[in-house]
Amino acid sequence: MGDFKFKLVFLCFSHTLLHVYTELPLALIPIIKSEYELPFLIVSLIVAIPRLSSLLLSIPSGLIADRFGATKVISISLFLEFLAGVIILSTNSIEFIVLGFSLTSIASTLYHPPALSAAANILPSNFRSRGMGFHGASGTLGVAIGPLTLGLVLNRFGWKYAYLVWIIPILISIIVSIIVKIDFGINEGIKSKSDNSKVSVKSSFKEVLNSVFIFFLIIMLFRDAAGTSISTYITSYFTYERGLDPAISSIIFGLSPLLGLISNLVGGFIGDKFGLRNSFTFIISMLILSIFGIIFSPSIYIIVLMYLTYGFFSSMTMPITSSIVACIVKPEYRGTAYSLEFVPMSLIGIIMPVILSILITSLGLSIIFIVAIVLYFIALALFINFGKYLQKGK
């Protein structure tokens, strides 16, 4: 019992620092747009290019995780995060800044399959959703810390200090990951590392890419498209449509995932308590209601409140979807499965910012909420049908 808790603490620690830079590019959109005098279409490409880098590595990252184990890959991903910070701090070139953004995205892509697979494998089945909730919450804390740091340092020191603040902690985390050398071990019939290394690429994909898992990926595609519609341009909405200072917009943006620190745990709890089908259906329904609340809110204060409510429920899905993958995929193939789970997010992260930039130019920033509602409704309808493939009680 104590052994899996120690491993989980290590995963949570690395997950937090891995994500401190993750959402900074989105928080920086109105700032970079003004500083470099860029149109929304070019800004959308700045967002899309790192996600393209992430997409190209999504599948290989899972195969690497299944073959070489978690510790080495986690160390490499943290190093790339560190390198991204150094590059961004060292240049004023927008091209190199985008390179830094891309390295951050690649680091996240490399990290998640081994970390999620390790977490799913070490956690007892009756604690899995809650354990995934703790791991998700730690990443959410990192996601929140970045924009919050930006909001605090922007007007006094400039936006690059949001990267400088976290350089040393990330470097320390790299050293710790090398020294600790955690072997994420085997649990409940999972194949040993030596056996696992013999699993071929062909058999991994054949085992994972069945009709049920593909159906699940389609649902994630629509869910991620809806979430991306809001997350990509919400700071721009607050800044340009509602007249808020970019620093305040960044703080609001950061508060949303900070609430996720709690909602990840709540999501894990309700997943274990009420089942994955009921929990996911409830959460998506609440996301839709929250967006309607944003659209029809009479004041900026209520809009912010409804956005934070939206953020709370959005983070609740993380342990639920991670547990669904664990339910429908065999343990020895989960690294590949978790990498494939991130493909819809990467793919839609490339396409949606560009599509939305065109819609925003013609219809205004408020269109992001209408698009998100439609996409969430589609995801909900598909998931209701998908629920029959989950085990009874799940």
C-alpha positions in Angstrom: 0.0 0.0 0.0 2.7 2.4 1.0 4.7 1.5 -2.1 2.1 2.6 -4.5 1.5 5.8 -2.6 5.2 6.8 -2.8 5.1 6.2 -6.5 2.0 8.2 -6.9 3.5 11.1 -5.0 6.5 11.1 -7.4 4.1 11.1 -10.4 2.1 14.0 -8.9 5.2 16.0 -8.2 6.5 15.6 -11.8 3.1 16.3 -13.2 2.8 19.6 -11.5 6.1 21.0 -12.8 5.6 19.5 -16.2 2.5 21.7 -16.7 3.6 25.1 -15.4 4.3 26.3 -19.0 1.4 24.4 -20.7 -1.3 27.1 -20.7 1.0 30.1 -20.9 0.8 30.3 -24.7 -3.0 30.6 -24.5 -2.8 33.2 -21.7 -0.2 35.1 -23.8 -2.4 35.4 -26.9 -3.7 38.9 -26.4 -0.2 40.0 -25.2 1.7 38.6 -28.1 -1.0 39.7 -30.5 -0.5 43.3 -29.4 3.3 43.1 -28.9 4.0 41.8 -32.4 0.9 43.3 -34.1 -0.5 40.1 -35.4 -3.9 39.2 -36.8 -6.0 36.5 -35.2 -5.2 34.1 -38.1 -1.4 34.3 -37.4 -2.1 34.0 -33.7 -4.1 30.8 -34.4 -1.0 29.4 -36.2 1.2 30.2 -33.2 -1.2 28.0 -31.2 -1.5 25.3 -33.9 2.1 24.7 -34.7 3.1 23.4 -31.2 0.0 21.1 -31.3 1.1 19.8 -34.6 4.5 18.9 -33.0 2.5 17.2 -30.3 0.4 15.2 -32.7 3.4 13.9 -34.6 4.8 12.4 -31.4 1.5 11.3 -29.8 1.6 7.7 -31.0 5.4 7.1 -30.8 5.3 8.4 -27.2 3.0 5.6 -26.2 5.1 2.9 -27.8 8.2 4.3 -26.1 6.4 4.2 -22.8 5.4 0.6 -23.3 8.9 -0.5 -24.3 11.3 1.6 -22.1 9.4 2.3 -18.9 8.2 5.5 -17.3 11.2 6.9 -15.4 13.4 7.6 -18.4 10.7 9.2 -20.5 9.5 11.4 -17.6 13.1 12.6 -17.2 13.3 13.5 -20.9 10.0 15.3 -20.9 11.0 17.4 -17.9 14.3 18.3 -19.6 12.4 19.5 -22.7 10.3 21.6 -20.5 13.4 23.2 -19.0 14.9 23.7 -22.5 11.7 25.4 -23.6 11.9 27.9 -20.8 15.6 28.7 -21.5 14.9 29.3 -25.2 11.9 31.6 -24.6 13.9 33.6 -22.0 16.9 33.9 -24.4 15.1 35.4 -27.4 12.7 38.0 -28.7 12.2 36.2 -32.0 8.7 35.1 -32.5 10.0 32.1 -34.4 12.1 30.9 -31.5 9.3 31.7 -29.0 7.1 29.3 -31.0 9.9 26.8 -30.9 9.8 27.1 -27.1 6.0 26.6 -27.1 6.5 23.5 -29.3 9.0 22.0 -27.0 6.6 22.5 -24.1 3.9 20.7 -26.1 6.2 17.9 -27.0 7.3 17.5 -23.4 3.6 17.1 -22.4 3.0 14.5 -25.1 6.0 12.4 -24.1 5.1 12.6 -20.4 1.5 11.5 -20.3 1.5 8.0 -21.8 4.1 6.6 -19.4 2.8 8.6 -16.4 -0.8 7.6 -16.9 0.1 4.0 -17.7 2.3 3.8 -14.6 -0.5 5.4 -12.5 -3.1 3.0 -13.8 -0.9 0.0 -13.3 0.3 0.8 -9.7 -3.1 1.8 -8.4 -5.5 -0.8 -6.8 -8.7 -1.1 -8.9 -10.9 0.1 -6.0 -8.7 3.3 -5.8 -8.0 3.8 -9.4 -10.4 6.7 -10.2 -9.4 8.5 -7.0 -5.7 7.9 -7.7 -6.1 9.2 -11.2 -7.9 12.2 -9.7 -4.9 12.9 -7.5 -2.6 12.7 -10.5 -4.9 14.8 -12.6 -5.2 17.4 -9.9 -1.5 17.7 -9.6 -1.2 18.5 -13.3 -4.1 20.9 -13.0 -2.3 22.7 -10.3 0.6 23.1 -12.7 -1.7 24.3 -15.4 -3.1 26.9 -13.1 0.2 28.1 -11.7 1.5 29.3 -15.1 -1.3 31.8 -15.9 -1.5 32.9 -12.3 2.2 33.6 -12.3 1.8 35.5 -15.5 -1.0 37.7 -14.0 1.2 38.5 -11.0 4.4 39.4 -12.8 3.1 40.9 -16.2 2.6 44.5 -15.3 5.6 44.8 -13.1 8.3 42.7 -14.7 7.0 41.6 -18.1 5.6 38.3 -19.4 8.9 36.4 -19.6 9.3 36.4 -15.9 6.5 33.8 -15.8 9.0 31.4 -17.4 12.0 32.5 -15.3 10.3 31.9 -12.0 9.9 28.1 -12.7 13.3 27.4 -14.4 15.0 26.3 -11.2 12.2 24.1 -9.8 11.9 22.3 -13.1 15.7 21.7 -13.1 15.4 20.3 -9.6 12.6 18.0 -10.7 14.9 16.6 -13.5 17.6 15.8 -11.0 15.1 14.2 -8.7 13.7 12.1 -11.5 17.2 10.8 -12.3 18.2 10.1 -8.7 14.9 8.4 -7.7 15.0 5.9 -10.5 11.5 4.5 -9.7 10.8 1.2 -11.4 7.0 1.5 -11.8 6.8 -2.2 -11.3 4.0 -4.6 -12.1 0.6 -5.0 -10.5 -2.0 -7.7 -10.8 -0.8 -9.7 -13.7 0.7 -7.0 -15.8 3.6 -8.2 -17.9 7.1 -7.7 -16.7 9.3 -5.1 -18.4 11.3 -7.8 -20.2 8.1 -9.3 -21.6 6.6 -5.9 -22.3 9.6 -5.0 -24.5 8.8 -7.9 -26.8 5.3 -6.5 -27.6 5.4 -5.5 -31.2 4.1 -2.2 -32.6 1.7 -4.1 -34.8 0.2 -6.1 -31.9 -0.1 -3.0 -29.8 -2.2 -1.2 -32.4 -4.2 -4.3 -33.2 -5.0 -4.8 -29.6 -5.9 -1.2 -28.8 -7.5 0.1 -32.0 -10.7 -2.0 -31.9 -14.2 -0.6 -32.6 -14.9 0.3 -29.0 -11.7 2.3 -28.5 -12.1 4.1 -31.8 -15.7 5.0 -30.7 -14.2 6.4 -27.5 -11.7 8.5 -29.5 -14.4 10.0 -31.6 -16.2 11.1 -28.4 -13.0 12.6 -27.2 -12.6 14.4 -30.5 -15.8 16.3 -30.0 -15.2 16.9 -26.3 -11.8 18.3 -27.0 -13.0 20.4 -29.9 -15.6 22.0 -27.5 -13.0 22.6 -24.8 -10.4 24.0 -27.2 -13.0 26.4 -28.6 -13.2 28.1 -25.2 -9.7 27.7 -23.8 -7.9 29.0 -26.9 -9.6 32.4 -27.0 -11.1 33.0 -23.5 -8.3 35.4 -22.5 -8.9 37.3 -25.8 -12.6 37.3 -25.0 -12.1 38.8 -21.6 -9.5 41.3 -22.9 -11.1 42.5 -26.2 -14.8 41.9 -25.6 -15.1 42.6 -21.9 -12.3 45.2 -21.6 -10.3 43.5 -18.8 -6.6 44.1 -18.4 -4.5 41.2 -19.9 -3.1 40.5 -16.4 -6.6 40.1 -14.9 -7.6 37.9 -17.9 -4.6 35.7 -17.2 -5.4 35.4 -13.5 -9.1 34.4 -14.3 -7.7 31.9 -16.8 -5.4 30.5 -14.2 -8.1 30.3 -11.5 -10.2 28.0 -13.6 -7.7 25.1 -13.6 -6.8 25.9 -10.0 -10.4 24.9 -9.1 -9.6 21.8 -11.1 -7.3 20.8 -8.2 -10.4 20.1 -6.3 -12.7 19.0 -9.1 -10.2 16.3 -10.3 -10.5 14.7 -6.9 -14.3 15.2 -6.9 -14.3 13.6 -10.4 -12.3 10.6 -9.2 -14.6 10.2 -6.2 -17.9 10.3 -8.2 -16.4 8.0 -10.8 -15.8 5.4 -8.1 -19.0 6.1 -6.3 -21.6 6.5 -9.1 -19.9 4.8 -12.0 -18.1 6.2 -15.1 -21.2 6.3 -17.3 -23.3 8.3 -15.0 -20.5 10.6 -13.9 -19.4 11.5 -17.4 -23.0 12.1 -18.6 -23.6 14.4 -15.6 -20.3 16.4 -16.1 -20.9 17.1 -19.8 -24.4 18.2 -19.0 -23.1 20.7 -16.4 -20.5 22.0 -18.9 -23.3 22.8 -21.4 -25.4 24.5 -18.7 -22.3 26.5 -17.6 -21.7 27.8 -21.1 -25.4 28.8 -21.4 -24.8 30.7 -18.2 -21.9 32.6 -19.7 -23.9 33.6 -22.8 -26.9 34.9 -20.8 -25.1 36.4 -17.9 -25.9 40.1 -17.4 -22.6 41.2 -15.9 -18.9 40.5 -16.1 -18.9 39.2 -12.5 -21.5 36.5 -13.3 -19.7 35.7 -16.5 -16.5 35.1 -14.6 -18.4 33.0 -12.0 -20.0 30.9 -14.8 -16.6 30.5 -16.5 -15.0 29.3 -13.3 -18.0 26.9 -12.9 -17.3 25.6 -16.4 -13.6 25.2 -15.5 -14.5 23.2 -12.4 -16.6 20.7 -14.3 -14.2 20.5 -17.2 -11.4 19.3 -15.0 -13.7 16.6 -13.5 -13.6 14.7 -16.7 -9.9 13.9 -16.5 -9.9 11.0 -14.0 -13.1 9.7 -15.6 -11.7 9.3 -19.1 -8.4 7.9 -17.8 -10.4 5.3 -15.9 -12.5 4.5 -19.0 -9.2 3.7 -20.9 -8.1 1.5 -18.1 -11.5 -0.4 -18.3 -11.5 -1.0 -22.0 -7.7 -1.7 -22.6 -5.5 -4.4 -21.3 -2.8 -3.3 -18.8 0.2 -4.1 -21.1 -1.2 -1.9 -23.8 -2.2 1.1 -21.8 0.8 3.2 -22.7 -0.2 3.0 -26.4 -3.8 3.6 -25.5 -3.1 6.7 -23.4 -1.0 8.1 -26.2 -3.8 7.5 -28.7 -6.2 9.2 -26.2 -4.3 12.4 -26.7 -4.4 12.2 -30.5 -7.9 13.9 -30.8 -6.8 16.7 -28.5 -3.6 17.3 -30.6 -5.5 17.0 -33.9 -8.4 19.3 -32.9 -5.9 21.7 -31.3 -4.4 22.2 -34.7 -7.7 22.6 -36.6 -10.0 24.5 -34.2 -7.9 27.6 -33.6 -7.7 28.3 -37.3 -11.4 27.6 -37.9 -12.3 29.8 -35.0 -10.0 32.6 -36.1 -12.0 32.8 -39.3 -15.3 32.7 -37.5 -14.1 35.3 -34.9 -13.1 37.7 -37.7 -16.6 37.5 -39.2 -18.8 37.0 -36.1 -16.9 38.1 -33.1 -15.3 36.3 -30.1 -18.7 35.3 -28.6 -19.1 32.7 -31.3 -16.7 30.4 -29.4 -19.5 29.6 -26.9 -22.0 28.7 -29.5 -19.5 26.4 -31.2 -18.6 24.7 -27.9 -22.3 24.1 -27.0 -23.0 22.3 -30.3 -19.8 20.2 -29.9 -20.6 19.2 -26.3 -24.1 18.1 -27.3 -22.7 15.8 -30.0 -20.1 14.4 -27.5 -22.9 13.7 -25.0 -25.2 12.0 -27.5 -22.3 9.8 -28.6 -21.3 8.9 -25.1 -24.9 7.9 -24.1 -24.6 5.3 -26.8 -21.1 4.3 -25.8 -22.0 3.6 -22.2 -23.2 0.1 -23.1 -19.6 -0.9 -23.8 -18.5 -0.2 -20.2 -18.6 -3.0 -17.7 -21.7 -3.3 -15.6 -21.3 -1.0 -12.6 -18.8 1.2 -14.4 
